[in-house]
């Protein structure tokens, strides 16, 4: 982990040796030219603020993952605009498509991201595995072109099984866009992940999977899954309205935006933190100069 102005190779002052910090953002929904989403949401500005917050944090992450819905309609113009925005993030970056994305267009614009081609090119699913310091990142693309919901394809499970079996001792983060669990938000559960039970059976056989990391919900939600923990990240712009009435309308709110930080330590394991995007002033002490609790 590194301070904002420090060379990543140098190590951060006061950080524990062997620790690793991964930032997890999702559901960017970038439109070409910075056009507003739904006529009111500045998703490009939200991503800029997210990047600023990440880079200004006390510890700069070692890498960043984005779990889908990178853009809004999957056009090359949108991906080119997104690429320009992400140029302000000087960190290793790993992308995964969501239901708003278009695989072939993503690959054309981010052609230098070799991991995107690990399972093929064009419209082939974006499955890959990469090492991230002491962690292993495994991306499993369950999006269905043209559909809001996702699906675990049985034909893809042997790849996932073999990939996880190849490194049983390495702490692993499994990434997909749609969460493999029901959230109670009815209109989103209707566009959830089909065949999630097939995925759960595979995950349960591989206890090195520390987290299943997802997007799609624009909220931070945590659930037990396959003997591990599955979670969604909040969005950097708008959040899906938290209404657990199964008949609730599909709506969003401009709640405080956020992202997740996953902190790995060899002695303590993995801790996941939800953090809010924005500037909230100075840090304030609990104790005075004499060490007395301020009353």
N, C-alpha and C positions, 0 to 999 in steps of 0.2 A: 504494500500500500504506500502511496506517495503523496506528499504535499503538492499543492497545485502547481508550484513552479520548480519542481524537482525532477531530475532525470529519473525515469522509472528504474533504470538499472542500478541506481545508487542506493535504493532502500530508503524508507522513511524514518526520520529520527523518532525514536521512542516506539516504533512498531515492533511487534513480535516477529522473530524470524520464522519464516515458513507460512505466515498468514497470507491470505489472498482475498481480495475484495472484488466482487462482481456486481455491476449495476444492471438492473433488469427493467427495461422500459417496454412499452407495448401500445398498440392502437394509436398510431400517430395520425392516420387519416389525412395525409398531406394532399393538397390539391395544387395543380399547376398554377404558378404565378402567385401563390398565397391566397387564392380565392377562399372565402369563408365557407365552412361547412354549415349546412342547414341555414344559411343566410346570416349566421351570427357568431360562429365559433372560429376564432383565429388559430387554426391548428399549427400553422407555420410559426407564429409568434410563441405558441405554447412550447413547441419543440426547442426554439431558441432559448426560452427561459429554463427549460429542463436542462439543456446543455450547460448553461451558465451556472445553474445550481450544482450540477455534478462537478464542474471544474472548480467551483469555489468551496467545496466541502473540505473539512479538515484533513480527510484522507482522500486522495484521488483514486478512483477504482483502477484496477489492473486491466479490466476489459469490460465491454458492454454487450448485452444481448438485447435483441428486439424481437418479441414473440408475435409478430404478425400485424396485419392491417397497417402496413407501412404507408400505403397511399389509399385513396378513396375509390378510384375506378380502375386501377391497374394499367394506366396509360404510360407510355414511355416518357411523355412530357412530365407527368407527375414524378416518376422515378428520377428524372434528371434534376428536377427542382429539389427533391428530397436529398439527392446526392450532394448538391450544393450546401444544403443546410447541415448535413452530417460532416461536411468538411471542417466545421468548427469543433469537432469532437476528436482530438488527436489521441485516440485510444484504439486498441484492437476491437473490432466490431464484428459481431456475428448476427446475421439476419435470418429470419424465418418468415415465410408467407402466411397470411391469414385469408379469410374468405373474401376480403376486398381486393386481394392482390392477384396479379397475373404472372405466373411463373416465368414464362418466356420473356416477357418484358423486363421483369426484375433481373433476369440473368443477362440480358443484353446490356442494360445500363450499368450493372455491377459486375461486368465480365472479369474484372481483376480479382474478384472474391472467389478464389479457386474452390473453396468448400461447397459453393452453390452447385457445382458440377460433379460432385462426388457420386451422385446416383444417376447421372445423365444430364442431358441438356433439354432445351425447348420446354415442353409442358410436363416433363417427368417430375414426379414428386421430389421435393427438396429434402432428402434424407442425408444426414452427414454426422460424423463424429470428429471432434477436434479436442486437442489437449489445451487446457487453460491453466497454466501453472500446475498446482497439485490436483486440480479438478479435471474431470472429463465432461465435455458438453456433447450431448447426443440430441440431435434435432430429428423429429419424427413428424413429417408433413401429412396431416390428416384432412387437409382442405379438399373440398369437392368443387371443381370449377363451376361457376355459375350458381352455386347454392350457398345460402347463409350458414347452414349447419355443416358439421364435419363428420367424417366416417373413418373408423379404423378398418382398413382393407385387410382381410385375412392373408392375402398374398404378400403383404408387406411385413408380416410378423416374423417370418424366418430371418429377414435382414436385421430386425430389431433384436431378436433373440441372440443371433450370432454376434452382433455388435456389443451387446451387454456382456455376453459370455467371454469376450476376448480380453476383458480387463476387470476381473471380479474383485480385485483388491483396491481399485482406484475409486475414490468418491466421485459419484456421477450425478449430473443434473440432466434430467430428461426434459426437453423443451417441445411443446406443441402449442398450437393456437387455441383450440377449443378446450375448455376444462373437461376432464373425464368424469364429472360428477354433477349432480343436480344442485342448484344454488338456492332454489325457492323463488327466484325471479322468473315468473312464468313465461313471459314472452321470450326471454333469453334461453330458458331451458328447452323451449320448443325448437330452437336452432342450436342445440348442443351437439354432443359427440355420439354418434351411433356406434354400437359394438364396443362400448367402453369396457365391458366385462372381459373381452378378449385381451385388451391392453393390460387390464389389471392383473390377469393371470400371469402374463409375462413379467410384469414389474415385480410381482410377489416372489418370483424365482430368483431375483437379483437384488439381494439386500444392500448392495453398494449404492443403489439409487437413493440419494439423499433427499431429493426433491423432484416433483413433477411441476414444471414452471409453465404457466399458461397466460393468455390474454383474454380477449374477446368480451369480457364482462365490464371493462372500464371500472372495476372496483377491486379492492383487496379482499379476497375470500379464501379461507383455509379449510381443508377437508382431509380426513384420513383416506388413503387410497393405496391398495396393494401392499400394505405393511410399511408405507412411508407417508410422506406429507405432500399433498398436491395443493397448489395455490395459484391464484390469479393476481396480477399486478394492477394497480390503479392506472388510469390514463393520465397523460400529461396535459390534457385539455379538458374535455367534458367527461362526466361520469354518468353511467346508467343509473336512473333513479332507483333507490332502495325501497321497493314496495313489494312485500311478500304476499299480497293478495294474488292468487293465480289468475285472476281476471284483470289485473292492472294493465293499463295501457302502456304501450312502448314509448318511453319518454327518457329524457336526459336532464341533468342538472349541472350547473356551473359550481359544483363543490370544489374545495381546494384540491388541486391536482397533485399527483405524486408519482413515485416509482419505488422499486424495492432495491435493497442492498443485501447481498448474500455474503457473509463474512465467514471464511473458512480458517480454522486454526487446527494444526495437527494434534494438539493436546485437548481441544475442546469441541471439535466437530464444527458443524455448520449452524450459524445463527442467521435468521432472515429478519431484516428491519424494513418497515414501511416508513418512508420519509416524504415530507411535503415539499413541493416545488415553490420557490419564492424567497424573498428577503424579509426576515422578521426581526431585524435589528441585532444588537449586540448580545453576547452571552452574559448572563448575570450571575454573580457569585451567590452561593448559599451561605458562606461564612465570611466574616470580616477579617481584617488583617491580623487580628489576634487569635483567629481560629474559632471564634464564637459564632454560633448560628445567629444570623441576622433576624431580629424580631421587629 
